[in-house]
């Protein structure tokens, strides 16, 4: 710990009701700010423990964070497990009745956890409760989602933020702040590690919950602010989002084809077996499997980039042929015009 840095003191109750799970990369200041805000609200009425899982950051990073933070359980993996893998690993250490996924680039507001737990306590059939997610400047980033039959999601609140003063039934809430009952998590079978490294993990979990007859709620009185996409390459994010959407559709497509967006229910025909969640409980086997998924994802992304480059080269070649043809038709006039517009050409 650098000289002069204050210790971040998190609670360590003997019997936590909630286990706050932060699946983190090596985010540095953003993660520490997340933990500072968590420490600020620790005097609330819900006793909670904090589990920080440094995904692929290594033991050295974990030791540095332990020197700065007290009260939290801090663990690390040798390889990047992805969001699902990190959540599953952390769940094995969680003791709370409720598991609360919190992104490492989120900042919680006072009463955040109390509102989530109160919503879950009020309705036993609720399997998951999500927060109202704001941008750092206070604009609404997410307030629950509706699932479309083709497997994409859209904001449950449309273009308006009216009625965000009460609990809403939704199809899905994001993992940036999502409470799931521990019993529900175990019944579902955890997070599906095929959805590597992230995206659609929360959609998949919420659909698995709905398919078991439980409900997913948005509790807008639980508020976080979120540095959305703070360390994600946009091109890679789009690629992974599309790829995982196809995995999700292959898994759930038959069951969501007739789904009514926003209904908060998935109709499962009698006798129909539900798709299983794929996760590896053995840490060594999990790391090996996720390494293989990382290699497969990297190769697929490289192939997509090569395809994009080939298409751009083909378009450029066609434009060059048009350029030559125009110059011939205008007896050099087209080239002179281009030089006049772009003298450096």
Secondary structure by P-SEA (a helix, b strand, c coil): cccccccccccccccccbbbbbbccccaaaaaaaaaaaaaaccccccbbbbbbbccccaaaaaaaaacccccbbbbbcccccaaaaaaaaaaaccccbbbbbccccccccaaaaaaaaaaaacccccccccccccccccccccbbbbcccccccccccccccccccccccccccccbbbbcaaaaaaacccccccccccaaaaaaaaaaaaacbbbbbcccbbbbbcccccccaaaaaaaaaaaaaaaaaacccccccccccccbbbbccccccbbbbbbccaaaaaaaaaaaaaaaaaaaaaaaaaaaaaaaaaaaaaaaaaaaaaaaacaaaaaaaaaacccc
